[in-house]
Amino acid sequence: MVAEIISVGTELLLGNIVNTNAQFLAGRLAELGFDLFYQTVVGDNAEHIRTKLDDAYRNGAELVILTGGLGPTKDDMTKEMLASYFGKTLEFNEKVFENVVKQVHAFGATEITENHRKQAMVPSDSLILENENGTAPGCVMEKDGKVAVLLPGPPREMKPMFEQCVNRYLHNLVDRCLVSVNIRLKTKDEAPADRVGEAPVARKLDELLDLENPTVATYAQEEGCLIRITAAAPTKQDASVMARIVAANCIQILGEDIIKEITEK
């Protein structure tokens, strides 16, 4: 199943904050077995968000996860735009409002404003995701085979919501597991450069790099060239076996003496 991540927030485009949400979500989606081909960052502009959502589904995404733009201010418009996109109305949710009031009081404030009530307006016929660490609820919307998951932007709110609510939901959408075997080679200070550099390694593994399942990729890194073998299968055990068979081929071709460590994820 193909997924895409859209991170909403002008502050991301200005470089004011690092987009750790996308890194976190990409890792979780890979673990769940989703194919992720694109990540997008877009500012707080409804039409720009809509355009990128259109692009995502047009490019084959069946699941789009959006983070940010769920706050109480005027420039927080992701929820409103998505509701319109999926043909849903916004409805006041008493349970969500109770949580908003609870969180506002927990932050030390006492006044409940119209902006706070705005956060209790949620898309109709949607799965509402409770926010135990903030005031903005998340939600899941579905229509015509398209799924959108909306999550708050602050990592301290987004990550727990994903782990507690979204992970289980997404697990039911996919029918395969991904397992990666990582082979770390010695550095050029620890072994001959013509054996551990990415270019010579890629040449030796040329035929394996053309495989589709498992896939084989090489990465030049300061701590030593990394070879990642990723397999997809109905179960983790099957995927692990597939990846380890190809990993053994890589080691046989390159030689065991230049291998620093082997890990599986």
NORJOMO-V427922 format. One record per residue. N is the residue number from 1. RES is the residue in one letter. PSI is psi in whole degrees, -180 to 180 (999 if undefined). BURIAL is # if it has 16 or more other ideal C-beta (glycine too) atoms within 10 Angstrom, else .. D_CENTER is the distance of its C-alpha to the mean C-alpha in whole Angstrom. Layout:
# NORJOMO-V427922
[[N | RES | PSI | BURIAL | D_CENTER] [N | RES | PSI | BURIAL | D_CENTER]]
This chain:
# NORJOMO-V427922
[[1 | M | 135 | # | 13] [2 | V | 132 | # | 12] [3 | A | 160 | # | 8] [4 | E | 150 | # | 8] [5 | I | 129 | # | 6] [6 | I | 117 | # | 9] [7 | S | 122 | # | 10] [8 | V | 130 | # | 14] [9 | G | 118 | # | 16] [10 | T | -30 | . | 19] [11 | E | -27 | . | 19] [12 | L | -41 | # | 16] [13 | L | -29 | . | 18] [14 | L | -7 | . | 21] [15 | G | 17 | . | 20] [16 | N | -30 | . | 21] [17 | I | 157 | . | 18] [18 | V | 138 | . | 15] [19 | N | 74 | # | 11] [20 | T | -21 | . | 10] [21 | N | -45 | # | 7] [22 | A | -40 | # | 5] [23 | Q | -45 | . | 6] [24 | F | -49 | # | 6] [25 | L | -39 | # | 2] [26 | A | -42 | # | 3] [27 | G | -43 | . | 6] [28 | R | -40 | # | 6] [29 | L | -39 | # | 5] [30 | A | -43 | # | 8] [31 | E | -33 | # | 10] [32 | L | -13 | # | 10] [33 | G | 13 | # | 11] [34 | F | 149 | # | 9] [35 | D | 126 | # | 10] [36 | L | 114 | # | 8] [37 | F | -24 | . | 11] [38 | Y | 146 | # | 10] [39 | Q | 140 | . | 9] [40 | T | 142 | # | 11] [41 | V | 130 | # | 13] [42 | V | 147 | # | 16] [43 | G | 179 | . | 18] [44 | D | 74 | # | 20] [45 | N | 120 | . | 22] [46 | A | -44 | # | 22] [47 | E | -37 | . | 23] [48 | H | -40 | . | 20] [49 | I | -45 | # | 17] [50 | R | -43 | . | 19] [51 | T | -45 | . | 20] [52 | K | -31 | # | 16] [53 | L | -43 | # | 15] [54 | D | -46 | . | 18] [55 | D | -42 | . | 17] [56 | A | -49 | # | 14] [57 | Y | -34 | # | 16] [58 | R | -33 | . | 19] [59 | N | 4 | . | 17] [60 | G | 1 | . | 16] [61 | A | 137 | # | 13] [62 | E | -22 | # | 14] [63 | L | 130 | # | 11] [64 | V | 126 | # | 9] [65 | I | 123 | # | 7] [66 | L | 135 | # | 9] [67 | T | 141 | # | 10] [68 | G | 162 | # | 13] [69 | G | 22 | # | 17] [70 | L | 10 | # | 18] [71 | G | -173 | # | 21] [72 | P | -5 | . | 24] [73 | T | 172 | . | 25] [74 | K | -31 | . | 26] [75 | D | 0 | . | 24] [76 | D | 101 | # | 21] [77 | M | 7 | # | 21] [78 | T | -46 | # | 18] [79 | K | -46 | # | 19] [80 | E | -43 | # | 22] [81 | M | -43 | # | 21] [82 | L | -39 | # | 19] [83 | A | -44 | # | 22] [84 | S | -41 | . | 24] [85 | Y | -40 | # | 22] [86 | F | 9 | # | 22] [87 | G | 35 | . | 25] [88 | K | 154 | # | 25] [89 | T | 161 | . | 27] [90 | L | 131 | . | 26] [91 | E | 144 | . | 28] [92 | F | 129 | . | 29] [93 | N | 114 | # | 28] [94 | E | -40 | . | 30] [95 | K | -42 | . | 28] [96 | V | -41 | # | 25] [97 | F | -40 | # | 28] [98 | E | -39 | . | 29] [99 | N | -38 | # | 26] [100 | V | -48 | # | 26] [101 | V | -43 | # | 30] [102 | K | -46 | . | 29] [103 | Q | -39 | # | 26] [104 | V | -45 | # | 29] [105 | H | -36 | . | 32] [106 | A | -29 | . | 30] [107 | F | -4 | . | 29] [108 | G | 3 | . | 33] [109 | A | 159 | . | 33] [110 | T | -29 | . | 36] [111 | E | 130 | . | 36] [112 | I | 119 | . | 33] [113 | T | 176 | . | 33] [114 | E | -31 | . | 32] [115 | N | -36 | . | 29] [116 | H | -39 | # | 28] [117 | R | -33 | . | 29] [118 | K | -36 | # | 27] [119 | Q | -16 | # | 24] [120 | A | 0 | # | 26] [121 | M | 116 | # | 26] [122 | V | 154 | # | 23] [123 | P | 138 | # | 23] [124 | S | 154 | . | 25] [125 | D | 43 | . | 24] [126 | S | 159 | # | 21] [127 | L | 116 | . | 19] [128 | I | 133 | . | 19] [129 | L | 115 | # | 17] [130 | E | 138 | . | 19] [131 | N | 107 | # | 19] [132 | E | -2 | . | 21] [133 | N | 8 | # | 20] [134 | G | -171 | # | 21] [135 | T | -15 | # | 22] [136 | A | 114 | # | 19] [137 | P | 154 | # | 18] [138 | G | 178 | # | 15] [139 | C | 163 | # | 16] [140 | V | 130 | # | 15] [141 | M | 143 | # | 17] [142 | E | 143 | . | 18] [143 | K | 130 | . | 21] [144 | D | 43 | . | 22] [145 | G | 3 | . | 19] [146 | K | 137 | # | 17] [147 | V | 134 | # | 14] [148 | A | 131 | # | 13] [149 | V | 123 | # | 11] [150 | L | 127 | # | 12] [151 | L | 150 | # | 11] [152 | P | 156 | # | 13] [153 | G | -41 | # | 13] [154 | P | 125 | # | 15] [155 | P | -35 | # | 12] [156 | R | -17 | . | 15] [157 | E | -41 | # | 15] [158 | M | -47 | # | 11] [159 | K | -49 | # | 11] [160 | P | -37 | . | 14] [161 | M | -40 | # | 13] [162 | F | -48 | # | 10] [163 | E | -39 | . | 12] [164 | Q | -29 | . | 15] [165 | C | -51 | # | 14] [166 | V | -39 | # | 11] [167 | N | -47 | . | 11] [168 | R | -41 | . | 14] [169 | Y | -46 | . | 14] [170 | L | -33 | # | 11] [171 | H | -32 | . | 13] [172 | N | -10 | . | 16] [173 | L | -22 | . | 15] [174 | V | 154 | # | 15] [175 | D | 26 | . | 18] [176 | R | 165 | # | 17] [177 | C | 148 | # | 16] [178 | L | 138 | # | 14] [179 | V | 134 | # | 16] [180 | S | 133 | # | 17] [181 | V | 123 | # | 20] [182 | N | 125 | # | 20] [183 | I | 116 | # | 24] [184 | R | 124 | # | 25] [185 | L | 163 | # | 28] [186 | K | 159 | # | 30] [187 | T | 173 | # | 31] [188 | K | -16 | . | 33] [189 | D | -16 | . | 35] [190 | E | -15 | . | 35] [191 | A | 163 | # | 36] [192 | P | 134 | . | 37] [193 | A | -32 | . | 35] [194 | D | 2 | . | 36] [195 | R | -28 | # | 35] [196 | V | -6 | # | 31] [197 | G | 153 | # | 30] [198 | E | -41 | . | 27] [199 | A | -52 | . | 30] [200 | P | -34 | . | 32] [201 | V | -44 | # | 30] [202 | A | -37 | # | 28] [203 | R | -44 | . | 32] [204 | K | -30 | # | 32] [205 | L | 18 | # | 29] [206 | D | -48 | . | 30] [207 | E | -38 | . | 30] [208 | L | -28 | # | 27] [209 | L | -15 | . | 25] [210 | D | -5 | . | 26] [211 | L | 150 | . | 24] [212 | E | -31 | . | 22] [213 | N | 102 | . | 21] [214 | P | 159 | # | 21] [215 | T | 150 | # | 20] [216 | V | 131 | # | 21] [217 | A | 149 | . | 20] [218 | T | 146 | # | 22] [219 | Y | 128 | . | 21] [220 | A | 120 | . | 23] [221 | Q | 153 | . | 23] [222 | E | -35 | . | 25] [223 | E | 7 | . | 25] [224 | G | 145 | # | 26] [225 | C | 136 | # | 25] [226 | L | 133 | # | 22] [227 | I | 122 | # | 22] [228 | R | 123 | # | 19] [229 | I | 119 | # | 20] [230 | T | 126 | # | 17] [231 | A | 147 | # | 19] [232 | A | 134 | # | 18] [233 | A | 166 | # | 20] [234 | P | -29 | . | 21] [235 | T | 158 | . | 21] [236 | K | -36 | # | 20] [237 | Q | -46 | . | 23] [238 | D | -43 | . | 24] [239 | A | -38 | # | 21] [240 | S | -44 | # | 22] [241 | V | -46 | . | 25] [242 | M | -45 | # | 24] [243 | A | -39 | # | 22] [244 | R | -30 | # | 25] [245 | I | -46 | . | 28] [246 | V | -36 | # | 27] [247 | A | -40 | # | 26] [248 | A | -38 | . | 30] [249 | N | -41 | # | 31] [250 | C | -46 | # | 29] [251 | I | -39 | . | 31] [252 | Q | -40 | . | 34] [253 | I | -42 | . | 34] [254 | L | -29 | # | 33] [255 | G | 133 | . | 35] [256 | E | -25 | . | 34] [257 | D | -15 | . | 36] [258 | I | 6 | # | 33] [259 | I | 127 | # | 30] [260 | K | -49 | # | 29] [261 | E | 158 | . | 27] [262 | I | 126 | . | 25] [263 | T | 159 | . | 22] [264 | E | 139 | . | 20] [265 | K | 999 | . | 16]]
